[in-house]
């Protein structure tokens, strides 16, 4: 009889991880396989001592996220303050329709996706031509680049988090298979014990399934994702 | 499912007492589950699952577990290094943007002065 158990904790894919108690195949979520370094089959790896378990590793990762996130936030605030000054100055100077950063965003400057290089080029152009139009364009470019960078930063952190989740789910699926193979070895040595082996596998399977269900429900219970701050929210008034 | 329902599900689960207490310590003061909490709770549940698996493991399986853990650590460090590199690049981009914004500020002042001069010239 082919018995399967599923986990579904990976945020980047709703495809469940499937592990087959009777075979060796492990299907990982497509996205996790595509994006994350693949956890290779145990046979092909070097043996290494293991002390830390998932808990400790994950907390270490969470620490790294905090560290990177904090640095990013600091940098964002620092740039945000400077950019806000620029926009305030432009608004004061214009007073006739250039408007605030909020107005600029409302006008739809976000749709293009101009980057830092273009922002820098437009500022150079404003320095050379010193026209109101070039200043307006440069201001929009700088604001848009800033918005894009913020989104990029959030995406990088979230991407790394998803990759680690994929790796963690994959490793757990492989370990589950290993444990079940271990059970089989223990009970399958004598044909008479086949029934005992099946019963034992069902018992363990039931225990595991309840725990995997908690992982799935955890994702269902989480808060909806907050959108990335817009520049107008991030910048001081 | 609400956080209260999930907390109840954890309480009545077969998760080991020690890990259950750690999960509840995270869940009970919270009003919603965010990314960090989700990762922390998932890691604790997986730790509990690993304990269940290890209890069933023979010597061969334990060796294989160690190999999977070693590979996991290696893969995670690749992700961490990549993130570090990407964020360093991002940091540089922010610095470039900061430079651009500062330069633009200078131009704005110049254009402002020119505009005031022009207005004054027209008035006189």
Contacts between the chains, C-beta under 8 A, distances in Angstrom:
chain1	res1	chain2	res2	distance
A	9	B	42	5.7
A	36	B	75	6.9
A	36	B	79	7.2
A	37	B	74	7.9
A	37	B	75	4.2
A	37	B	78	5.2
A	37	B	79	7.3
A	38	B	75	7.9
A	39	B	68	6.8
A	39	B	71	5.4
A	39	B	72	6.4
A	39	B	75	6.3
A	40	B	71	6.0
A	42	B	64	4.3
A	42	B	67	4.4
A	42	B	68	5.7
A	42	B	71	7.9
A	45	B	67	4.4
A	45	B	68	7.9
A	45	B	70	6.5
A	45	B	71	5.3
A	46	B	67	7.5
A	46	B	70	7.2
A	47	B	63	6.3
A	47	B	66	6.3
A	47	B	67	6.0
A	47	B	70	7.6
A	48	B	66	6.2
A	48	B	67	7.0
A	48	B	69	7.6
A	48	B	70	3.4
A	49	B	66	6.7
A	49	B	70	8.0
A	50	B	65	6.9
A	50	B	66	4.1
A	50	B	69	4.0
A	50	B	70	6.3
A	52	B	69	7.5
A	52	B	73	7.6
A	53	B	47	5.3
A	53	B	50	5.6
A	53	B	69	7.5
A	54	B	43	5.1
A	54	B	46	4.4
A	54	B	47	5.0
A	54	B	50	6.1
A	55	B	43	4.9
A	55	B	44	5.9
A	55	B	46	7.7
A	55	B	47	4.1
A	57	B	43	7.6
A	57	B	72	7.0
A	57	B	73	6.5
A	57	B	76	6.4
A	58	B	39	5.9
A	58	B	40	7.0
A	58	B	42	7.6
A	58	B	43	3.4
A	59	B	40	7.1
A	59	B	43	6.9
A	61	B	39	7.5
A	61	B	76	6.3
A	61	B	80	7.1
A	62	B	36	5.9
A	62	B	39	5.9
A	62	B	40	6.6
A	64	B	80	5.6
A	64	B	83	7.5
A	65	B	36	7.5
A	68	B	83	6.3
A	68	B	84	7.2
A	68	B	87	5.2
A	71	B	87	7.1
A	71	B	91	7.3
A	72	B	87	6.4
A	72	B	90	7.1
A	72	B	91	7.7
A	75	B	91	5.8
A	75	B	94	5.0
A	76	B	94	7.2
A	78	B	94	8.0
A	78	B	98	7.3
A	79	B	94	5.0
A	79	B	97	6.0
A	79	B	98	5.0
A	79	B	101	7.3
A	82	B	98	5.5
A	82	B	101	5.0
A	82	B	102	6.5
A	82	B	105	7.9
A	83	B	97	7.6
A	83	B	101	5.0
A	85	B	101	7.9
A	85	B	105	6.4
A	86	B	101	4.8
A	86	B	102	8.0
A	86	B	104	5.4
A	86	B	105	4.9
A	86	B	108	6.9
A	89	B	105	6.0
A	89	B	108	4.7
A	89	B	109	7.2
A	89	B	112	7.7
A	90	B	108	5.6
A	92	B	112	7.9
A	93	B	108	5.7
A	93	B	111	6.5
A	93	B	112	4.7
A	93	B	115	7.1
A	116	B	93	4.7
A	116	B	96	5.0
A	116	B	97	5.2
A	116	B	100	7.4
A	119	B	97	6.2
A	119	B	100	5.2
A	120	B	96	6.2
A	120	B	97	7.8
A	120	B	99	7.6
A	120	B	100	4.6
A	123	B	100	4.4
A	123	B	101	7.8
A	123	B	103	5.2
A	123	B	104	4.7
A	123	B	107	7.3
A	124	B	103	7.8
A	126	B	104	6.2
A	126	B	107	4.9
A	127	B	103	6.3
A	127	B	106	7.7
A	127	B	107	5.2
A	130	B	107	6.3
A	130	B	110	6.2
A	130	B	111	5.6
A	130	B	114	7.1
A	131	B	111	7.8
A	132	B	111	6.7
A	135	B	104	7.2
A	135	B	107	6.1
A	135	B	108	6.0
A	135	B	111	5.9
A	138	B	100	7.8
A	138	B	104	5.2
A	138	B	107	7.5
A	139	B	104	6.6
A	142	B	97	6.5
A	142	B	100	5.7
A	142	B	101	5.3
A	142	B	104	6.1
A	145	B	97	5.5
A	145	B	100	7.9
A	146	B	97	6.0
A	149	B	90	6.4
A	149	B	93	5.6
A	149	B	94	5.9
A	149	B	97	6.6
A	152	B	90	6.2
A	153	B	87	7.2
A	153	B	90	5.4
A	156	B	83	6.3
A	156	B	86	4.8
A	156	B	87	6.3
A	156	B	90	6.7
A	157	B	83	7.2
A	158	B	35	7.9
A	160	B	79	5.3
A	160	B	80	7.3
A	160	B	82	7.2
A	160	B	83	4.2
A	161	B	35	6.7
A	161	B	39	7.0
A	163	B	79	4.8
A	164	B	76	5.7
A	164	B	79	5.7
A	165	B	39	7.3
A	165	B	42	7.5
A	167	B	72	5.9
A	167	B	75	5.0
A	167	B	76	6.1
A	167	B	79	7.3
A	168	B	42	7.5
A	168	B	43	7.5
A	168	B	46	6.6
A	168	B	72	7.2
A	171	B	68	5.2
A	171	B	69	7.3
A	171	B	71	7.4
A	171	B	72	4.4
A	172	B	46	5.4
A	172	B	49	6.4
A	172	B	50	7.3
A	174	B	68	5.2
A	175	B	50	6.5
A	175	B	53	5.5
A	175	B	64	8.0
A	175	B	65	5.7
A	175	B	68	5.5
A	176	B	49	7.6
A	176	B	53	6.2
A	178	B	53	7.5
A	178	B	57	7.1
A	178	B	61	4.9
A	178	B	64	4.6
A	178	B	65	6.2
A	178	B	68	7.2
A	179	B	52	8.0
A	179	B	53	3.9
A	179	B	54	7.5
A	179	B	56	4.8
A	179	B	57	5.4
A	179	B	61	5.9
A	180	B	56	7.9
A	181	B	61	6.8
A	182	B	56	6.0
A	182	B	57	4.8
A	182	B	58	4.7
A	182	B	60	6.9
A	182	B	61	3.6
A	183	B	56	5.5
A	185	B	58	6.2
A	185	B	60	7.3
A	186	B	58	6.4
A	204	B	52	7.4
A	204	B	56	6.0
A	207	B	14	6.0
A	207	B	52	6.0
A	208	B	49	6.4
A	208	B	52	6.5
A	208	B	53	7.9
A	210	B	13	6.3
A	210	B	14	5.6
A	211	B	13	7.3
A	211	B	14	7.2
A	211	B	15	6.7
A	211	B	45	6.0
A	211	B	48	6.3
A	211	B	49	4.9
A	211	B	52	7.2
A	212	B	49	7.4
A	214	B	9	6.3
A	214	B	10	6.6
A	214	B	13	5.9
A	214	B	15	7.2
A	214	B	45	5.5
A	215	B	42	5.8
A	215	B	45	5.4
A	215	B	46	7.3
A	217	B	1	5.6
A	217	B	6	5.8
A	217	B	9	6.0
A	218	B	6	6.6
A	218	B	33	7.1
A	218	B	38	6.1
A	218	B	41	5.6
A	218	B	42	6.0
A	218	B	45	7.2
A	219	B	38	6.8
A	220	B	1	4.8
A	220	B	6	8.0
A	221	B	1	4.6
A	221	B	2	6.7
A	221	B	3	5.6
A	221	B	5	7.1
A	221	B	6	3.9
A	221	B	33	5.5
A	222	B	32	7.4
A	222	B	33	4.0
A	222	B	34	7.1
A	222	B	35	7.9
A	222	B	37	7.6
A	222	B	38	5.1
A	223	B	32	3.8
A	223	B	33	5.9
A	223	B	34	5.9
